[in-house]
Amino acid sequence: MIFQHSKIKKVIIMSAFFSAMSLTSNAQLNLQLHHDFGKELYGSELQTRPKTTLTVENFTADKWGSTYFFIDADISDDQVKSAYGEFSRELQFWKAPIAIHLEYDGGLNSNTSFQGAYLLGAAYNWNSKDFRRGFSLQAMYKHYAKSKGLKSFESWQTTAVWHIIFAKDLMTFSGFADLWHDNSVKGNLVFISEPQIWFNLAALKCVDDNFKLSVGGELELSNNFIWPSDGGKNDKFYANPTLAVKWTF
C-alpha cells in the first residue's frame, strides 16, 4: 500500500502508538474494516468517496476519568487517501456523573490538512451496573483553528454517544450523533450520526470466547456535511451504509 503524503504516515504511526499504549492498560481497543456503498448509491455525486475505511478505536478508563480516540484511514485505489481522528480526555475526580470534556478533531489528505478543532465542555455519562448499556451527552464550546485558506472561528457542538449489548451478548448497537453550528452552511447547522450494529461471534456456544470477531455495519447519516464530487455544495442529506468486520482486543 502506498502512502501519498508523509503526514499521513505520521497519523498511522501515531494510531499504532496509541493502540500499543492502550494494550498495556485497562482499555477497550478495536480495529474495524468498512466497505462503503456511498459511491454505488449516489453515482457521480459521490464518485470520489473512498470504498474502504480502516478504523482504530480505543476507550481507556482510569481513576481520573477516561481517554477516547479513533482514527479513520480512507483507502481507495490501494492507497490511503486521507486520515481523520478525534482525541478526547474526560476528567472526573468526583462521584457525580458529570465530567470535564476536552477534545481535538483533525486530519489530512494527500494534498492538505483539514481544519482542526478544539473543544471544551461537559459530559453527562451513564452506564448500567453490568456496563451492557450506556450513554454520554456532551455540550461543548468549539474553536476552529486557522488553517490554509481558512479563518479561525467559534462554534458549539452537542454530541450523543451510546452502546447497548443485548441478546445474551450476541448483538451490539452503538454509535454517536454530532450537531454543531457553522454559519457557512444552509440552516447554520451540520449533523452527522453513525449508528452501528454488530453480531458478536464469540457469544455463540460453538465459538471460542477469545475469538473476538464481530460482523455488521454502519449507516452514516449526515446533513450539510459531505462535499459532493460533482462540484456542488455541502448542503444535502446523505445516508451511506457500510458492511464491516471488527476485531476487539
C-alpha positions as CSV (number, residue, x, y, z in Angstrom):
1,M,0.0,0.0,0.0
2,I,1.4,3.4,-1.0
3,F,1.1,6.4,1.4
4,Q,1.0,9.6,-0.8
5,H,1.9,12.0,2.0
6,S,4.4,11.8,4.8
7,K,2.0,13.4,7.2
8,I,-0.4,10.5,6.6
9,K,2.3,8.2,7.6
10,K,2.7,10.1,10.8
11,V,-1.0,9.7,11.6
12,I,-0.9,6.0,11.0
13,I,2.2,5.6,13.2
14,M,0.5,7.8,15.9
15,S,-2.5,5.5,15.8
16,A,-0.3,2.4,16.2
17,F,1.5,4.1,19.1
18,F,-1.8,4.9,20.9
19,S,-3.0,1.4,20.3
20,A,0.1,-0.2,21.7
21,M,-0.2,2.0,24.8
22,S,-3.8,1.0,25.3
23,L,-2.9,-2.7,25.3
24,T,-0.9,-2.2,28.5
25,S,-3.8,-0.5,30.4
26,N,-7.5,-1.0,31.3
27,A,-8.6,-0.4,27.7
28,Q,-11.2,-1.4,25.1
29,L,-9.4,-1.4,21.7
30,N,-10.9,-2.5,18.4
31,L,-10.0,-2.5,14.8
32,Q,-12.7,-2.1,12.1
33,L,-12.7,-2.5,8.3
34,H,-15.7,-1.0,6.4
35,H,-16.8,-1.3,2.8
36,D,-18.7,1.8,1.9
37,F,-21.6,1.8,-0.6
38,G,-22.0,5.5,-1.0
39,K,-20.4,5.5,-4.5
40,E,-22.8,2.8,-5.6
41,L,-25.9,4.6,-4.2
42,Y,-25.2,8.2,-5.4
43,G,-23.1,7.6,-8.5
44,S,-21.1,10.6,-9.9
45,E,-22.4,12.7,-7.0
46,L,-20.0,10.8,-4.6
47,Q,-17.7,9.4,-7.3
48,T,-14.5,10.2,-5.3
49,R,-15.9,8.7,-2.0
50,P,-13.5,6.0,-0.7
51,K,-14.9,2.5,-0.7
52,T,-12.8,1.3,2.2
53,T,-12.2,2.7,5.7
54,L,-9.9,1.3,8.3
55,T,-10.8,2.5,11.8
56,V,-8.7,2.2,15.0
57,E,-10.9,2.9,18.1
58,N,-10.0,2.9,21.8
59,F,-11.6,3.8,25.1
60,T,-9.5,3.7,28.3
61,A,-10.9,4.3,31.8
62,D,-8.7,5.3,34.8
63,K,-9.2,6.7,38.3
64,W,-9.1,10.3,37.0
65,G,-11.6,9.8,34.1
66,S,-11.2,8.4,30.7
67,T,-9.4,8.7,27.3
68,Y,-11.0,8.0,23.9
69,F,-9.8,8.2,20.4
70,F,-10.5,7.0,16.9
71,I,-8.6,7.3,13.7
72,D,-10.2,6.7,10.3
73,A,-8.0,5.9,7.3
74,D,-9.8,6.2,4.0
75,I,-8.5,3.8,1.3
76,S,-9.1,4.0,-2.5
77,D,-7.1,2.5,-5.4
78,D,-4.9,0.7,-2.9
79,Q,-3.8,4.0,-1.4
80,V,-4.5,5.8,1.8
81,K,-6.2,8.9,0.6
82,S,-7.0,10.6,3.9
83,A,-6.9,10.2,7.6
84,Y,-9.1,11.8,10.3
85,G,-9.0,11.4,14.0
86,E,-10.7,12.6,17.2
87,F,-8.9,12.5,20.6
88,S,-10.7,13.3,23.8
89,R,-10.0,13.3,27.5
90,E,-12.6,13.4,30.3
91,L,-11.7,14.4,33.8
92,Q,-13.8,13.3,36.8
93,F,-12.5,13.4,40.3
94,W,-16.0,13.2,41.9
95,K,-18.9,10.8,42.2
96,A,-21.4,12.9,40.2
97,P,-21.8,11.6,36.6
98,I,-20.6,14.9,35.1
99,A,-17.1,15.1,33.6
100,I,-15.0,17.9,32.1
101,H,-14.6,17.0,28.4
102,L,-11.5,18.1,26.3
103,E,-11.2,17.2,22.6
104,Y,-9.2,17.7,19.5
105,D,-10.5,16.8,16.0
106,G,-8.4,17.0,12.9
107,G,-7.0,15.2,9.9
108,L,-5.4,15.4,6.4
109,N,-5.3,14.1,2.9
110,S,-2.6,13.8,0.3
111,N,-2.9,17.5,-0.6
112,T,-3.7,19.4,2.6
113,S,-4.7,19.3,6.3
114,F,-8.3,19.5,7.4
115,Q,-9.2,22.4,9.6
116,G,-8.6,21.3,13.2
117,A,-11.0,22.0,16.0
118,Y,-10.5,22.3,19.8
119,L,-13.5,21.5,22.1
120,L,-14.1,22.1,25.8
121,G,-17.3,21.4,27.7
122,A,-19.1,19.0,30.0
123,A,-20.3,15.4,29.6
124,Y,-23.1,13.5,31.4
125,N,-22.2,9.8,31.4
126,W,-24.4,6.9,32.5
127,N,-23.7,3.1,32.5
128,S,-25.7,0.2,33.8
129,K,-24.1,-1.8,36.6
130,D,-23.1,-4.6,34.1
131,F,-21.9,-1.9,31.5
132,R,-24.0,-3.5,28.8
133,R,-25.9,-0.3,28.4
134,G,-24.6,3.2,28.5
135,F,-24.8,6.7,27.0
136,S,-23.0,10.1,27.1
137,L,-24.4,13.5,26.4
138,Q,-21.9,16.3,25.7
139,A,-22.2,20.1,25.3
140,M,-19.1,21.9,24.2
141,Y,-17.6,25.1,23.0
142,K,-15.8,24.6,19.7
143,H,-12.9,26.6,18.3
144,Y,-11.8,26.0,14.7
145,A,-8.2,26.8,14.3
146,K,-6.8,28.9,11.4
147,S,-5.8,26.7,8.5
148,K,-4.5,27.1,5.0
149,G,-7.1,29.3,3.2
150,L,-9.5,29.1,6.2
151,K,-10.1,31.6,9.0
152,S,-10.5,30.5,12.6
153,F,-14.0,30.8,14.1
154,E,-16.0,30.0,17.1
155,S,-18.8,27.5,17.3
156,W,-20.6,25.0,19.6
157,Q,-21.3,21.2,19.4
158,T,-23.6,18.7,21.1
159,T,-22.8,15.0,21.0
160,A,-24.6,11.9,22.0
161,V,-22.9,8.5,22.3
162,W,-24.5,5.2,23.1
163,H,-24.0,1.4,23.3
164,I,-26.4,-1.5,24.0
165,I,-25.3,-5.1,24.3
166,F,-28.2,-7.5,24.1
167,A,-29.4,-10.9,23.0
168,K,-27.1,-12.6,25.6
169,D,-24.1,-10.6,24.3
170,L,-24.7,-11.7,20.7
171,M,-25.6,-8.2,19.4
172,T,-24.2,-4.7,20.0
173,F,-25.9,-1.5,18.9
174,S,-23.7,1.5,19.3
175,G,-22.9,4.9,17.7
176,F,-22.8,8.6,18.0
177,A,-24.6,11.8,16.8
178,D,-22.9,15.2,16.4
179,L,-24.7,18.5,15.8
180,W,-22.7,21.7,15.5
181,H,-23.0,25.3,14.4
182,D,-21.5,26.6,11.1
183,N,-22.6,29.9,9.5
184,S,-21.3,28.8,6.1
185,V,-23.9,26.1,5.6
186,K,-27.7,26.2,4.9
187,G,-29.5,26.5,8.2
188,N,-26.2,27.1,10.1
189,L,-26.2,23.5,11.4
190,V,-24.2,20.4,10.5
191,F,-25.3,16.9,11.5
192,I,-23.6,13.5,11.4
193,S,-24.5,10.2,13.0
194,E,-23.0,6.8,12.6
195,P,-25.2,4.1,14.3
196,Q,-23.5,0.6,14.1
197,I,-24.9,-2.9,14.6
198,W,-22.6,-5.8,15.3
199,F,-23.1,-9.6,15.5
200,N,-20.6,-10.9,18.1
201,L,-19.4,-14.3,17.1
202,A,-17.7,-15.0,20.5
203,A,-21.2,-15.1,22.1
204,L,-22.0,-18.3,20.1
205,K,-21.6,-21.5,22.1
206,C,-19.7,-23.1,19.2
207,V,-17.1,-20.3,19.1
208,D,-14.2,-19.8,21.4
209,D,-14.7,-16.9,23.9
210,N,-11.3,-15.4,22.8
211,F,-12.4,-15.2,19.1
212,K,-13.4,-11.5,19.3
213,L,-14.6,-11.1,15.7
214,S,-17.8,-9.2,15.0
215,V,-19.6,-8.7,11.7
216,G,-22.1,-6.0,11.0
217,G,-22.1,-2.5,9.5
218,E,-22.8,1.2,9.9
219,L,-25.2,3.7,8.5
220,E,-23.6,7.2,8.1
221,L,-26.4,9.8,8.2
222,S,-25.4,13.4,7.5
223,N,-26.7,16.8,6.6
224,N,-24.7,19.7,5.3
225,F,-21.5,17.6,5.9
226,I,-20.4,15.9,2.7
227,W,-18.9,17.9,-0.2
228,P,-20.2,16.1,-3.4
229,S,-17.7,15.1,-6.2
230,D,-19.7,16.9,-8.9
231,G,-18.8,20.4,-7.7
232,G,-21.9,21.0,-5.6
233,K,-22.1,22.4,-2.1
234,N,-22.3,20.6,1.3
235,D,-26.0,21.3,1.6
236,K,-27.6,17.9,1.3
237,F,-28.7,14.9,3.4
238,Y,-26.9,11.6,2.7
239,A,-27.4,8.0,4.0
240,N,-24.3,5.9,3.3
241,P,-24.3,2.3,4.6
242,T,-21.3,0.0,5.1
243,L,-20.6,-3.6,5.7
244,A,-17.9,-4.2,8.2
245,V,-15.9,-6.6,10.3
246,K,-14.4,-5.7,13.8
247,W,-11.8,-7.3,16.0
248,T,-11.9,-6.4,19.7
249,F,-8.6,-6.8,21.6
